[in-house]
Amino acid sequence: MSTAFVNGRIFTPDGLAAASAVLVEGEYISAIVSDDDERARSATTIDLAGALLLPGFIDVQVNGGGGVLFNDAPTIDGIRTIAAAHARYGTTGFLPTLISDDLGVVARAITAVDAAIAAGVPGVLGIHIEGPYLNEARKGVHDAAHFLELGVQAVALLSSLQRGMTLLTLAPELAKPAVLDQLAAAGVILSAGHTNATATEIETARRHGITGFTHLFNAMSQLTPREPGVVGAALSDDDSYCGMIVDGRHVDPRVLKIALRAKRHDRFMLVTDAMPPVGTSAHSFQLQGRTILVEDGYCVDQQGTLAGTVLDMSRAVRNAVAMLGLPAVDAVRMASEYPANFLGLGTSHGRLVPGCRADLLVADDDYNVLQTWIGGRRIET
């Protein structure tokens, strides 16, 4: 039996469409038709009551949520809790993200993600391993005691996920090009982050598999008059993808506006870098033995170093519109279509078109999420 989402405003690649219905068969969108089409009339209907129907958000950097930090709970239950916390804010696809840790924890995290996907935990697309192959000069809140040199012996572990995508954030100036080649050939998506590389070193790394930049501007060498740094290399490269934390503090909105003028918008992705308090009322949490405080909506350690966020994707979209002046269509695509493309899932995720998964959300005009659907099933939040 088909399900038809009717009486709403449908976010399509061509813009918002009224008087249209989205038909869902099983886990996939089967058609977009007029409200009065016979297929819509004969289907089980979901009356949107004039609300927006959007593609589900995809977040490639989720450290935690629902009171759980992935590092502390690299298990199916831990992932399930994080997924549920973010689903209420419209995240229908995400990468549980592991902050720099011992390789034993990395191995357990990979096993847990593989098991979560096999068990059908809604929304899990793979894993993001952020470290431990980072540059101490740009460590941010990461514990440098966990940092390691990236050698060929790590390739087998880092490429061991059997289901889903693996994203690895690393400092490319500390990795040999041959190792990057091996990881990329094994299907690992490589992103530069927590890096002090020169622009020339980034350009070399781009030729050896780096396709993205993790939380642009944060924890990386900056743009200067005679050395463009990682930031300059990222913004002068037409094809690489850049993650952006739009919370008003990680990066000044005026700086992000400059970035958006430098590069085509379909190469920017909204990310949350979310921590355990998302979906809770908690005002602090523990990160590898350190107390992290939530102050004025931001996460900081006791030295004032930023430590992720309490951002959710629906608020990231609202911020992109309000703080950056982006058209809503661009902000939504940065939260759905463009991260799907970055992960190589553009033909199956991130858009409301026939053949794509029925990962979608119902929202009001301020992008507050009213309902979340993953694979054609409503997620109770």
N, C-alpha and C positions, 0 to 999 in steps of 0.2 A: 504494500500500500504506500502510495506517495504521500509526502507531507508538503504542503504549500504554505509558504510564508507570504501573507497578503496584507494589503492595506497599510503599507509602509513606504518609506523612501529607501530605495535599494542602491547601495554603493556599487556601481559598476565601473569598469575601466574607462567608460565614457562619461562618468559623472553620476549624480543622483538621478534615479529614475522613479517616477511615481506611476501609479496605476499598473504596476508590474508585480509578478509573483515569482518567487524562487521555488522551484520544485526540487525536492530531495528524495532520492531513492537509496535507502540504506545509508552508507557512509558518504555518498557523493552527491553533488549537485547534478541533476539530470537536465535541467532546462531553466531558462528565464523566459516567461511568457506574460501575456497581458492578464490582468486580474479576471477578465471574463472568458479566458480560454477554458475549454472543456476540461483539460487536464487539471487545471487549478480548481475548478468547481467540483470535480469528482474526488479530489484528494482530501485527506485530513488537513484542516486549515489551522494555521497559527495566525491569529489576528494581531498585527503589530500596532494597531490603534494609532497610526501616523508616526510611529517611532522610526529611527534609523536602523537599517540592517547593514552591518559592516562585516568585512572579512575579519576573522579572528586575529588577534595580535600575536606576533611571534617575537619572543625575547631571547636573545642569544647569550644573555649574561644574568643569571639568577643564582645568587649565592645561597639564598634561603627565603623563608616565608613561613607564616603560621607558627612562629616560635622555634623553627628548626633551621639550623645551619647545616648545609650539606656535608661540610667537613666532619661535623660531629655525628652525623647520622647517614653515612653512605649505605643506605639500605632501601629496600622497596618501600617500606612504611615511611621513611623519611622523605623520599621523593614524592610519595603520594600526598603527604601533608603539604609540602611546598607547592605542588601542582594545584591542590584545592585552594590554597590561599590566593594564588595568582589568578585562578580561573574566575573568581568573583569580579575581577577587574578586566576581564576580557581576554586574558592570555590563553590562547588555545594551543600554542606550541611553544616549547621552551627548551633550553639546554641547562640542566642542573650544572652549576659552575663550582669547581673545586679550586679554592685558594691554595697557594703553595703549601705543600705538605710532604710528609715522607712518602716514598714510593709504594710502601705497603698500603697506605691510605688511597693513593692513586689507583692501585690495582683493585681495591675493594669498591671504590667508586665506579670504576668501569664495569665491574661485575654486576653491581647494583643497577646501573642504568640498563644494561643488557637484559637483566631479569625484569625490570620494570616495563620495558617495551614488550617483552615476551608475554608479560602478565596483562598487558592492555591498560596500564595506568594512563589515563587520558592526558594527552598533551606532550608527552615526553618524546623529543625528536632526536636526542643524542646526549652528548656530554661536552662541556667546555672545561678544559684543563688549563687553568690560568697559573702558570708556573709549574714546577719550581725552576724553570730555566730562564731566569730573569736577571736583570742588571741591578746590583745592589745600589748603585747611584740613583736609581729611579724606583726604589722598592715600594714607595708609598706605605701602606699599612701591612704589607706582606712581611713575614718573619724571614729575614735573610739567613737564619740558621738552617732553613730547609733548602736553600738554593743549591743547585747542582749544575755541573757542566753537561751540556747536551751532547751525548756521544752516540755512536751507531748502536750500542748495546741497548739504548732506550727505545729504539724504533719498534721492536716487537711489542712491548708493553703499550706504547702510545697508540699503536694501530690495532689493538686487540679487540676493540668493540665489534661485535658481530652484527648488531642491529643498530640502525640510526647513524647519525653523523658525529664525527669527532672534530672539535675545534680546539686548537692548541695556541695559547698566547705565549709568546717567547720573545726574548731579546735577540734579534737575528745577528747582531754584531758579535755575539758570543757563540754562535753556532757555525759549523763548517757547512759550506754550500752543499757538499755531497750528502750530508745528513738531512738537510732540508729537502733535497731532491728525493731521498728515499721516503721520507714522511709523506710528501706530496704524492708520490707514486703509489703509496699505500692507501691513499684516499683521505688523509688527514688534512683538514682545512687549517691553514697557517695564518696567524695574525700577529702583527708586531705590537708589543705592549710592554710597559715597564722596561723601556729601552732608552739607552743613551746614544743610539747610533747616529752617525752622520748621514746626510742625505745620500751621499755616494754609497755608503754601506746599505742603505735601504734600497737603492736602485739595484744593487747587486742581488739583494735578497728577493726582490720582486722577480728577478729572472730565475730564481730557484724555488718558487712556490708560494711566497708570501702574497696573499690576496686581500688582507684586511688590516685594519688598525683598531686596536682595542681602546675604548673610551678616549677618543681624540682629544688632544691637548693635555690630558692628565697622565702623569707618570711617563713622560717622554721628553726628549730634547726639543727645544722650542725653535721657532723661526727667528733668525737674527739676520743682520744685513749681509754678512759674508759666509754664514753657514746656515742653510735652510733647516737643518735638523730633521727630525722625524716629521714634525708638523708640516714643514715646507714640502718635504717629499710626498707626504700623503695628499696635500692639497694640489700639488702640481701633477699628480698622476691621475689620468682620466678614468682608469678602469677599476682601481682598488676601492674597497668599501671601508667606510669609517663609521664606527659606533659613536653615538653621542648621548651623553647624560644631560638631559635638559631639566635641571632642578633649580636653576638660578644661582647655584653656589659652586658646583664643580667647575663650571665654565661660565664666565660672564656672558649673558645673552648677546651682547654687542659683538663679542668675539665669534660666537657661533653664527651670527648674521654675516660676518665677513667670510667665514668658511663657506657658507652656503652660496655666496656670490662667486667663490673661486672654483666651484666644482659642480657638476650636474647633480641635481637632487636625488636621482635614482641610485646614487652611490653612498647615501647617508642612511643610517639605521638608528632608530630610537632604541636605547637599551635602558634597563633600570639599575643594574649592578645592585640588585635588591638584597637586603639582609633580613634576618629572622623576624624583626618586628612587623614586617608587612603583613597586614591582616590581623594584627593584634593591637592591644593598647600598651604594650611593653615600652618602657623608657630606657632600657639598657639590655645588653646581652654580652655573652662571653665569646671572645675570638682568640682561640689558641692561648688561653690563660690571661688575656687582657680584657679589662672591662671597657666596653664601647657604650657611649652614652648617646641617647637620642635627644638633641637639643634643637628647638625651633624647626623640627622636621628634618634634621640632618644627623648623620652618624659620625661621631668623632671619638678618637681615643683620648686618653687623659692628657696627651701632649697637644691636642687640637688637630691631629692629622685626620683627614677625611677617611672614613672606613665604610665605603659603600653607601647605600641610600635606603630610605624607606619609601622610595618611589614605586608606583605601580604603572602599568602601561597606559591605563586610561588617563591618569594624570599627566603622564609624559606627553600624550597627544594634546591634552588641553594646554599644557605649557608651551608646546611647540607652536600652537596657534597664538596664544596670548603673549608669550615672551619674544618669539622670533618673527611674529607677523606672517607665518606661513598660511597659505590657503589650507582649509581643512582637508581637501583632497590630497595635498602633499603630505600633511602630517599623518593621515591614516595610512598612506602607502609606505611611509617610513617605518610604520609600526607593523606592517603586514607583508605587502608585496616585496619590498626591497630586501628585508632580511630573509624571506623565502628564497629569493634569487641568490643571495650570498651563500646560502646553504646548499644550493643546487636543487631546490625543491620548487622552483617557480612554476613548473607545469602541474603541480598537484596541490600547492598550498598558497595562501596569501591573497587569493582573488575570489570574487564571486562570479565564476563563469562555469558553464557546463564542463564536467570532467574533473573539476577540483573537489577536494574533500569538503564536506559540509561542516567546516570549522567556521563558525560565524557568531556574531553577537548582536544583541538588540540594545540600542542606546538612545538616550534622550539627546536633545540638541547641545548639551554641554558635555557629551561623551561620558556621562555616567552610565555604567553598564547595568541593564535591567535583566538580561538573560544571556547565558553563554551556552553554546552548542558545540560539541566536539564530535566529529565523525557522525553527524546526524542525530546525536543524543544530547538532550538537555542535561547540563551539569547543575546539580543542586548545590547551592552555595549558602 
